[in-house]
Amino acid sequence: MDTIRVLLVDDHPIVRQGVQSVLANHPDIQVVGEAENAVALFGSLATLKPDVILLDIRMPGQNGIETTQRLKREYPRVKVIILSTYDDDEYLLGALRAGAEGYLLKSASAQLLASAIRQVGRGERLLSPTLVGKVMREFQELAKDKSSADSGLTNQELQVVQMIAGGATNKEIAEKLYWSEVTVKRKVQDIFEKMGVSNRAQAVAEAAKRGLL
């Protein structure tokens, strides 16, 4: 296997030293340089020619997400692994949307870090195991939003479908939404027609099938 050239970008020298020490035990991974911020990173890219960049997400000046976006515009061949202390959704999803190939927590083991560099170097993507659930939940929400849009139902109609699935009667729906029961009956009939069903049970089954519940 060819040696993977890695550039470390973190504003804390002790973090850079620690990562470099860990990676020194893996002969197929070569740390070719360090940078403390985005300015130093872009100033050294042409000379160092890294294959993979280990990038902190919070740095003075341009942060890791903004830096990743610029890297993907100007150096699309270079792979990016975010190495961060933070596991919140904003940073994780922002980094992935920016084009990062990996997102690892700094608490990851030395072996996982080396393995991640190899996988990303091969063109794969990787997340810390503890973060996979967050991405899956986001994916499920996106899939649900798409199903909602494809269903042709309005937000109000989707709300009614969900209430029907919860066992609510027309009277209970009317009280909840401040409608008359006549309005609820008309709305339910509109929903049946849009979904191609003829009763509540079929509507709930079809909504579940389409991922609307």
VOLO-601804 format. One line per 5 residues: number of its first residue (from 1); their letters; for each residue x, y, z of N, C-alpha, C. Coordinates in nm, 3 decimals, always signed. Layout:
// residues N
NUM> A> X,Y,Z,X,Y,Z,X,Y,Z; ...
END
This chain:
// residues 213
1> MDTIR> +0.084,-0.119,+0.000,+0.000,+0.000,+0.000,+0.088,+0.125,+0.000; +0.051,+0.226,-0.078,+0.125,+0.351,-0.079,+0.111,+0.421,+0.055; +0.213,+0.497,+0.090,+0.208,+0.573,+0.214,+0.103,+0.685,+0.201; +0.021,+0.700,+0.304,-0.082,+0.804,+0.305,-0.023,+0.928,+0.370; -0.025,+1.038,+0.298,+0.032,+1.164,+0.347,-0.077,+1.241,+0.422
6> VLLVD> -0.048,+1.273,+0.549,-0.147,+1.335,+0.637,-0.098,+1.471,+0.685; -0.190,+1.568,+0.684,-0.162,+1.701,+0.738,-0.253,+1.725,+0.858; -0.195,+1.764,+0.971,-0.271,+1.789,+1.094,-0.303,+1.937,+1.106; -0.431,+1.968,+1.130,-0.471,+2.109,+1.145,-0.549,+2.124,+1.275; -0.486,+2.187,+1.374,-0.548,+2.207,+1.504,-0.477,+2.323,+1.572
11> DHPIV> -0.552,+2.408,+1.641,-0.489,+2.525,+1.703,-0.420,+2.492,+1.835; -0.431,+2.367,+1.882,-0.366,+2.327,+2.007,-0.243,+2.242,+1.977; -0.123,+2.293,+2.006,+0.000,+2.217,+1.979,+0.002,+2.080,+2.044; -0.053,+2.070,+2.165,-0.049,+1.942,+2.236,-0.132,+1.836,+2.164; -0.242,+1.879,+2.101,-0.324,+1.785,+2.024,-0.246,+1.738,+1.902
16> RQGVQ> -0.182,+1.831,+1.832,-0.104,+1.794,+1.714,+0.009,+1.698,+1.752; +0.076,+1.727,+1.864,+0.185,+1.640,+1.908,+0.134,+1.500,+1.942; +0.017,+1.496,+2.010,-0.039,+1.367,+2.048,-0.078,+1.283,+1.928; -0.143,+1.344,+1.830,-0.184,+1.272,+1.710,-0.061,+1.226,+1.631; +0.037,+1.313,+1.620,+0.157,+1.276,+1.546,+0.229,+1.160,+1.613
21> SVLAN> +0.231,+1.160,+1.746,+0.295,+1.051,+1.820,+0.223,+0.919,+1.795; +0.089,+0.924,+1.793,+0.010,+0.803,+1.770,+0.034,+0.749,+1.629; +0.034,+0.838,+1.532,+0.046,+0.794,+1.393,+0.188,+0.750,+1.357; +0.284,+0.789,+1.439,+0.423,+0.748,+1.414,+0.439,+0.597,+1.424; +0.345,+0.530,+1.489,+0.350,+0.384,+1.504,+0.296,+0.309,+1.382
26> HPDIQ> +0.252,+0.384,+1.280,+0.192,+0.322,+1.161,+0.275,+0.361,+1.040; +0.361,+0.272,+0.992,+0.454,+0.305,+0.884,+0.387,+0.342,+0.751; +0.261,+0.302,+0.732,+0.194,+0.335,+0.607,+0.128,+0.472,+0.611; +0.142,+0.544,+0.725,+0.085,+0.677,+0.740,+0.197,+0.774,+0.775; +0.211,+0.877,+0.695,+0.318,+0.975,+0.716,+0.259,+1.112,+0.742
31> VVGEA> +0.289,+1.170,+0.858,+0.246,+1.307,+0.887,+0.344,+1.401,+0.818; +0.297,+1.471,+0.717,+0.387,+1.555,+0.637,+0.394,+1.699,+0.686; +0.304,+1.734,+0.780,+0.309,+1.870,+0.830,+0.196,+1.900,+0.927; +0.205,+2.020,+0.988,+0.105,+2.066,+1.082,+0.066,+2.210,+1.048; -0.054,+2.247,+1.088,-0.099,+2.386,+1.072,-0.189,+2.420,+1.190
36> ENAVA> -0.185,+2.545,+1.232,-0.264,+2.584,+1.349,-0.396,+2.651,+1.311; -0.412,+2.684,+1.183,-0.536,+2.747,+1.139,-0.548,+2.733,+0.987; -0.659,+2.784,+0.934,-0.686,+2.770,+0.791,-0.584,+2.845,+0.706; -0.538,+2.960,+0.754,-0.440,+3.038,+0.678,-0.313,+2.957,+0.657; -0.262,+2.897,+0.766,-0.141,+2.816,+0.756,-0.166,+2.692,+0.671
41> LFGSL> -0.285,+2.635,+0.683,-0.320,+2.516,+0.603,-0.310,+2.546,+0.454; -0.380,+2.648,+0.408,-0.383,+2.677,+0.265,-0.247,+2.727,+0.214; -0.169,+2.783,+0.305,-0.037,+2.828,+0.266,+0.062,+2.715,+0.245; +0.028,+2.596,+0.299,+0.122,+2.483,+0.290,+0.075,+2.370,+0.199; -0.046,+2.377,+0.149,-0.102,+2.267,+0.072,-0.022,+2.235,-0.054
46> ATLKP> +0.014,+2.336,-0.127,+0.084,+2.313,-0.254,+0.218,+2.245,-0.231; +0.283,+2.277,-0.120,+0.415,+2.219,-0.090,+0.404,+2.080,-0.030; +0.312,+2.062,+0.065,+0.303,+1.936,+0.139,+0.226,+1.826,+0.066; +0.132,+1.866,-0.019,+0.055,+1.770,-0.100,+0.000,+1.653,-0.017; -0.084,+1.682,+0.083,-0.141,+1.573,+0.164,-0.249,+1.496,+0.090
51> DVILL> -0.265,+1.371,+0.128,-0.378,+1.291,+0.078,-0.499,+1.309,+0.167; -0.472,+1.319,+0.299,-0.578,+1.331,+0.400,-0.544,+1.444,+0.496; -0.644,+1.524,+0.528,-0.626,+1.631,+0.626,-0.709,+1.598,+0.750; -0.644,+1.596,+0.866,-0.714,+1.583,+0.994,-0.741,+1.724,+1.043; -0.868,+1.761,+1.052,-0.905,+1.901,+1.070,-0.992,+1.921,+1.194
56> DIRMP> -0.947,+2.010,+1.280,-1.027,+2.048,+1.397,-1.146,+2.130,+1.350; -1.259,+2.120,+1.420,-1.378,+2.191,+1.373,-1.390,+2.331,+1.431; -1.327,+2.355,+1.548,-1.330,+2.489,+1.607,-1.190,+2.545,+1.614; -1.165,+2.645,+1.531,-1.035,+2.711,+1.527,-1.056,+2.861,+1.516; -0.960,+2.941,+1.559,-0.971,+3.086,+1.539,-0.977,+3.117,+1.389
61> GQNGI> -1.056,+3.216,+1.354,-1.070,+3.248,+1.212,-1.167,+3.154,+1.145; -1.130,+3.102,+1.031,-1.216,+3.011,+0.955,-1.229,+2.879,+1.029; -1.354,+2.837,+1.055,-1.371,+2.712,+1.129,-1.360,+2.591,+1.036; -1.372,+2.471,+1.097,-1.353,+2.349,+1.020,-1.453,+2.328,+0.909; -1.577,+2.370,+0.931,-1.680,+2.353,+0.827,-1.651,+2.445,+0.708
66> ETTQR> -1.621,+2.571,+0.738,-1.589,+2.666,+0.631,-1.461,+2.624,+0.557; -1.365,+2.572,+0.633,-1.240,+2.527,+0.572,-1.263,+2.407,+0.481; -1.349,+2.316,+0.526,-1.382,+2.199,+0.443,-1.449,+2.242,+0.314; -1.542,+2.334,+0.321,-1.610,+2.384,+0.201,-1.509,+2.440,+0.101; -1.413,+2.517,+0.152,-1.312,+2.574,+0.063,-1.220,+2.466,+0.006
71> LKREY> -1.183,+2.371,+0.090,-1.099,+2.261,+0.043,-1.167,+2.185,-0.071; -1.296,+2.160,-0.057,-1.367,+2.083,-0.159,-1.383,+2.161,-0.290; -1.382,+2.292,-0.279,-1.387,+2.375,-0.400,-1.251,+2.381,-0.470; -1.148,+2.400,-0.390,-1.015,+2.428,-0.447,-0.925,+2.305,-0.457; -0.945,+2.208,-0.370,-0.861,+2.088,-0.369,-0.949,+1.964,-0.352
76> PRVKV> -1.036,+1.936,-0.447,-1.134,+1.827,-0.432,-1.070,+1.689,-0.415; -0.946,+1.672,-0.457,-0.880,+1.541,-0.445,-0.845,+1.509,-0.300; -0.822,+1.613,-0.221,-0.779,+1.593,-0.082,-0.898,+1.549,+0.005; -0.877,+1.445,+0.084,-0.981,+1.394,+0.173,-0.973,+1.465,+0.309; -1.089,+1.483,+0.371,-1.096,+1.555,+0.499,-1.159,+1.467,+0.606
81> IILST> -1.091,+1.456,+0.719,-1.148,+1.392,+0.838,-1.155,+1.499,+0.947; -1.274,+1.527,+0.993,-1.290,+1.618,+1.106,-1.254,+1.541,+1.233; -1.165,+1.598,+1.313,-1.126,+1.538,+1.440,-1.166,+1.637,+1.548; -1.272,+1.605,+1.621,-1.335,+1.705,+1.707,-1.371,+1.651,+1.845; -1.380,+1.744,+1.938,-1.429,+1.711,+2.073,-1.581,+1.709,+2.075
86> YDDDE> -1.644,+1.772,+1.977,-1.787,+1.797,+1.979,-1.866,+1.695,+1.898; -1.972,+1.643,+1.960,-2.055,+1.544,+1.891,-2.197,+1.594,+1.866; -2.218,+1.727,+1.874,-2.355,+1.777,+1.855,-2.391,+1.779,+1.707; -2.521,+1.777,+1.682,-2.573,+1.764,+1.546,-2.526,+1.876,+1.453; -2.519,+1.998,+1.505,-2.485,+2.113,+1.421,-2.347,+2.094,+1.356
91> YLLGA> -2.250,+2.055,+1.436,-2.115,+2.036,+1.382,-2.108,+1.913,+1.293; -2.163,+1.802,+1.341,-2.156,+1.677,+1.265,-2.220,+1.690,+1.128; -2.345,+1.734,+1.125,-2.416,+1.743,+0.997,-2.360,+1.854,+0.910; -2.314,+1.962,+0.972,-2.253,+2.069,+0.895,-2.127,+2.023,+0.825; -2.047,+1.943,+0.894,-1.923,+1.891,+0.836,-1.952,+1.797,+0.720
96> LRAGA> -2.052,+1.710,+0.738,-2.086,+1.615,+0.632,-2.143,+1.687,+0.511; -2.226,+1.787,+0.535,-2.281,+1.865,+0.423,-2.170,+1.940,+0.349; -2.068,+1.982,+0.423,-1.957,+2.054,+0.361,-1.872,+1.963,+0.274; -1.886,+1.832,+0.295,-1.811,+1.738,+0.211,-1.705,+1.656,+0.281; -1.696,+1.666,+0.415,-1.596,+1.588,+0.488,-1.622,+1.439,+0.468
101> EGYLL> -1.514,+1.363,+0.449,-1.526,+1.218,+0.430,-1.536,+1.143,+0.562; -1.495,+1.207,+0.671,-1.499,+1.139,+0.800,-1.520,+1.238,+0.913; -1.572,+1.187,+1.025,-1.590,+1.270,+1.145,-1.561,+1.180,+1.264; -1.450,+1.210,+1.330,-1.408,+1.130,+1.446,-1.401,+1.218,+1.570; -1.438,+1.162,+1.683,-1.420,+1.231,+1.809,-1.276,+1.213,+1.855
106> KSASA> -1.224,+1.313,+1.926,-1.086,+1.305,+1.973,-1.068,+1.196,+2.078; -1.178,+1.144,+2.128,-1.171,+1.033,+2.222,-1.153,+0.899,+2.152; -1.152,+0.898,+2.018,-1.136,+0.774,+1.943,-1.002,+0.709,+1.975; -0.999,+0.578,+1.967,-0.874,+0.506,+1.994,-0.771,+0.531,+1.884; -0.646,+0.507,+1.917,-0.538,+0.523,+1.819,-0.561,+0.432,+1.699
111> QLLAS> -0.608,+0.311,+1.726,-0.630,+0.215,+1.619,-0.742,+0.261,+1.526; -0.849,+0.317,+1.585,-0.961,+0.367,+1.504,-0.916,+0.485,+1.418; -0.835,+0.572,+1.474,-0.787,+0.687,+1.398,-0.705,+0.641,+1.277; -0.613,+0.549,+1.299,-0.531,+0.499,+1.188,-0.617,+0.428,+1.084; -0.713,+0.349,+1.132,-0.802,+0.278,+1.041,-0.886,+0.375,+0.959
116> AIRQV> -0.931,+0.483,+1.024,-1.011,+0.584,+0.955,-0.931,+0.651,+0.844; -0.806,+0.682,+0.872,-0.721,+0.745,+0.771,-0.705,+0.652,+0.651; -0.684,+0.524,+0.677,-0.669,+0.428,+0.567,-0.798,+0.418,+0.485; -0.912,+0.408,+0.554,-1.039,+0.395,+0.483,-1.069,+0.518,+0.399; -1.052,+0.635,+0.458,-1.079,+0.758,+0.386,-0.980,+0.774,+0.271
121> GRGER> -0.856,+0.733,+0.295,-0.756,+0.737,+0.189,-0.793,+0.651,+0.070; -0.871,+0.543,+0.096,-0.917,+0.454,-0.012,-1.044,+0.506,-0.078; -1.095,+0.618,-0.031,-1.215,+0.674,-0.091,-1.343,+0.639,-0.018; -1.332,+0.578,+0.100,-1.450,+0.545,+0.179,-1.483,+0.659,+0.274; -1.596,+0.644,+0.343,-1.637,+0.743,+0.443,-1.648,+0.676,+0.579
126> LLSPT> -1.629,+0.755,+0.685,-1.627,+0.693,+0.817,-1.671,+0.792,+0.925; -1.745,+0.738,+1.023,-1.787,+0.816,+1.139,-1.747,+0.741,+1.265; -1.725,+0.815,+1.374,-1.711,+0.750,+1.503,-1.836,+0.669,+1.529; -1.823,+0.546,+1.581,-1.941,+0.461,+1.603,-2.052,+0.530,+1.681; -2.015,+0.615,+1.778,-2.117,+0.682,+1.860,-2.197,+0.786,+1.782
131> LVGKV> -2.149,+0.825,+1.664,-2.216,+0.929,+1.586,-2.308,+0.872,+1.478; -2.298,+0.743,+1.452,-2.377,+0.683,+1.344,-2.526,+0.702,+1.368; -2.569,+0.685,+1.493,-2.711,+0.699,+1.526,-2.765,+0.837,+1.494; -2.683,+0.941,+1.517,-2.725,+1.078,+1.486,-2.751,+1.095,+1.337; -2.660,+1.042,+1.256,-2.676,+1.055,+1.111,-2.797,+0.975,+1.062
136> MREFQ> -2.818,+0.857,+1.120,-2.933,+0.776,+1.081,-3.064,+0.847,+1.114; -3.069,+0.912,+1.230,-3.191,+0.986,+1.266,-3.216,+1.100,+1.169; -3.109,+1.169,+1.130,-3.123,+1.277,+1.034,-3.172,+1.223,+0.900; -3.115,+1.110,+0.859,-3.157,+1.047,+0.734,-3.305,+1.009,+0.739; -3.348,+0.955,+0.852,-3.488,+0.916,+0.867,-3.580,+1.038,+0.860
141> ELAKD> -3.537,+1.150,+0.920,-3.617,+1.272,+0.915,-3.627,+1.324,+0.771; -3.515,+1.320,+0.700,-3.516,+1.365,+0.561,-3.607,+1.276,+0.476; -3.597,+1.145,+0.501,-3.681,+1.051,+0.426,-3.829,+1.076,+0.455; -3.858,+1.106,+0.582,-3.997,+1.134,+0.620,-4.046,+1.263,+0.554; -3.960,+1.365,+0.551,-3.996,+1.491,+0.486,-4.025,+1.469,+0.338
146> KSSAD> -3.941,+1.387,+0.273,-3.961,+1.360,+0.130,-4.093,+1.285,+0.109; -4.120,+1.187,+0.196,-4.245,+1.112,+0.185,-4.365,+1.203,+0.201; -4.352,+1.298,+0.294,-4.461,+1.394,+0.317,-4.484,+1.478,+0.192; -4.374,+1.525,+0.133,-4.387,+1.608,+0.013,-4.446,+1.528,-0.103; -4.404,+1.402,-0.115,-4.452,+1.318,-0.226,-4.597,+1.274,-0.209
151> SGLTN> -4.646,+1.279,-0.086,-4.781,+1.228,-0.059,-4.890,+1.316,-0.117; -4.860,+1.445,-0.137,-4.961,+1.537,-0.185,-5.050,+1.590,-0.075; -5.025,+1.548,+0.049,-5.105,+1.594,+0.162,-5.048,+1.724,+0.219; -5.136,+1.811,+0.264,-5.092,+1.935,+0.328,-5.044,+1.902,+0.469; -4.979,+1.999,+0.534,-4.933,+1.977,+0.672,-5.051,+1.949,+0.765
156> QELQV> -5.162,+2.020,+0.742,-5.281,+1.995,+0.824,-5.334,+1.855,+0.802; -5.336,+1.811,+0.677,-5.386,+1.676,+0.648,-5.294,+1.570,+0.708; -5.163,+1.593,+0.704,-5.070,+1.500,+0.768,-5.095,+1.494,+0.918; -5.125,+1.608,+0.976,-5.155,+1.611,+1.120,-5.280,+1.530,+1.150; -5.378,+1.542,+1.065,-5.501,+1.464,+1.084,-5.472,+1.315,+1.071
161> VQMIA> -5.394,+1.277,+0.973,-5.358,+1.136,+0.955,-5.289,+1.083,+1.080; -5.197,+1.160,+1.135,-5.126,+1.117,+1.255,-5.221,+1.104,+1.375; -5.320,+1.192,+1.382,-5.419,+1.184,+1.491,-5.509,+1.063,+1.472; -5.545,+1.034,+1.348,-5.624,+0.914,+1.319,-5.546,+0.790,+1.361; -5.415,+0.790,+1.328,-5.331,+0.675,+1.365,-5.323,+0.659,+1.516
166> GGATN> -5.337,+0.770,+1.587,-5.335,+0.766,+1.733,-5.468,+0.728,+1.794; -5.567,+0.703,+1.707,-5.697,+0.658,+1.756,-5.797,+0.769,+1.783; -5.767,+0.893,+1.743,-5.857,+1.005,+1.771,-5.986,+0.994,+1.689; -6.098,+1.028,+1.750,-6.226,+1.031,+1.680,-6.240,+1.166,+1.607; -6.342,+1.175,+1.521,-6.367,+1.302,+1.453,-6.392,+1.414,+1.553
171> KEIAE> -6.463,+1.382,+1.660,-6.493,+1.483,+1.761,-6.365,+1.531,+1.829; -6.276,+1.436,+1.861,-6.150,+1.472,+1.927,-6.060,+1.554,+1.835; -6.061,+1.518,+1.707,-5.982,+1.595,+1.610,-6.038,+1.737,+1.599; -6.170,+1.747,+1.596,-6.234,+1.878,+1.585,-6.198,+1.966,+1.705; -6.201,+1.909,+1.824,-6.168,+1.985,+1.945,-6.021,+2.028,+1.944
176> KLYWS> -5.935,+1.937,+1.899,-5.791,+1.966,+1.899,-5.756,+2.076,+1.800; -5.819,+2.075,+1.684,-5.785,+2.168,+1.577,-5.881,+2.287,+1.568; -5.978,+2.292,+1.660,-6.077,+2.399,+1.663,-6.157,+2.406,+1.534; -6.195,+2.287,+1.485,-6.279,+2.275,+1.366,-6.416,+2.223,+1.408; -6.513,+2.232,+1.314,-6.640,+2.165,+1.337,-6.624,+2.018,+1.295
181> EVTVK> -6.710,+1.932,+1.343,-6.702,+1.791,+1.303,-6.730,+1.775,+1.154; -6.812,+1.864,+1.098,-6.840,+1.860,+0.954,-6.710,+1.885,+0.876; -6.633,+1.983,+0.923,-6.505,+2.014,+0.856,-6.411,+1.894,+0.865; -6.407,+1.830,+0.982,-6.319,+1.714,+1.000,-6.359,+1.602,+0.904; -6.490,+1.575,+0.894,-6.537,+1.469,+0.803,-6.497,+1.498,+0.660
186> RKVQD> -6.512,+1.624,+0.620,-6.474,+1.662,+0.484,-6.324,+1.646,+0.462; -6.247,+1.687,+0.562,-6.101,+1.677,+0.552,-6.057,+1.531,+0.546; -6.119,+1.446,+0.627,-6.084,+1.304,+0.627,-6.117,+1.242,+0.491; -6.229,+1.282,+0.433,-6.266,+1.228,+0.302,-6.165,+1.272,+0.195; -6.121,+1.397,+0.205,-6.018,+1.447,+0.111,-5.890,+1.364,+0.124
191> IFEKM> -5.855,+1.331,+0.247,-5.735,+1.251,+0.272,-5.750,+1.112,+0.211; -5.867,+1.051,+0.232,-5.892,+0.917,+0.175,-5.874,+0.919,+0.023; -5.928,+1.022,-0.041,-5.920,+1.032,-0.187,-5.775,+1.048,-0.233; -5.700,+1.134,-0.164,-5.560,+1.157,-0.202,-5.475,+1.031,-0.183; -5.508,+0.954,-0.081,-5.428,+0.835,-0.051,-5.479,+0.710,-0.122
196> GVSNR> -5.596,+0.722,-0.185,-5.651,+0.607,-0.256,-5.702,+0.499,-0.164; -5.761,+0.539,-0.050,-5.814,+0.442,+0.048,-5.959,+0.476,+0.075; -6.027,+0.388,+0.148,-6.170,+0.410,+0.171,-6.209,+0.414,+0.318; -6.114,+0.390,+0.408,-6.149,+0.396,+0.551,-6.025,+0.429,+0.634; -6.048,+0.449,+0.763,-5.940,+0.491,+0.853,-5.828,+0.387,+0.862
201> AQAVA> -5.866,+0.262,+0.874,-5.765,+0.156,+0.889,-5.673,+0.152,+0.768; -5.732,+0.163,+0.650,-5.652,+0.164,+0.527,-5.563,+0.288,+0.521; -5.616,+0.401,+0.568,-5.539,+0.525,+0.567,-5.416,+0.513,+0.657; -5.435,+0.455,+0.774,-5.323,+0.437,+0.868,-5.220,+0.341,+0.810; -5.269,+0.231,+0.751,-5.177,+0.133,+0.690,-5.098,+0.195,+0.577
206> EAAKR> -5.166,+0.273,+0.493,-5.099,+0.336,+0.380,-4.999,+0.443,+0.428; -5.037,+0.517,+0.532,-4.947,+0.620,+0.585,-4.821,+0.556,+0.642; -4.838,+0.443,+0.712,-4.722,+0.372,+0.767,-4.634,+0.319,+0.655; -4.696,+0.267,+0.551,-4.621,+0.214,+0.436,-4.539,+0.323,+0.371; -4.593,+0.443,+0.364,-4.523,+0.554,+0.300,-4.425,+0.628,+0.393
211> GLL> -4.418,+0.584,+0.517,-4.326,+0.646,+0.612,-4.372,+0.781,+0.664; -4.506,+0.800,+0.669,-4.560,+0.928,+0.712,-4.586,+0.936,+0.861; -4.574,+0.824,+0.929,-4.605,+0.821,+1.072,-4.477,+0.819,+1.156
END
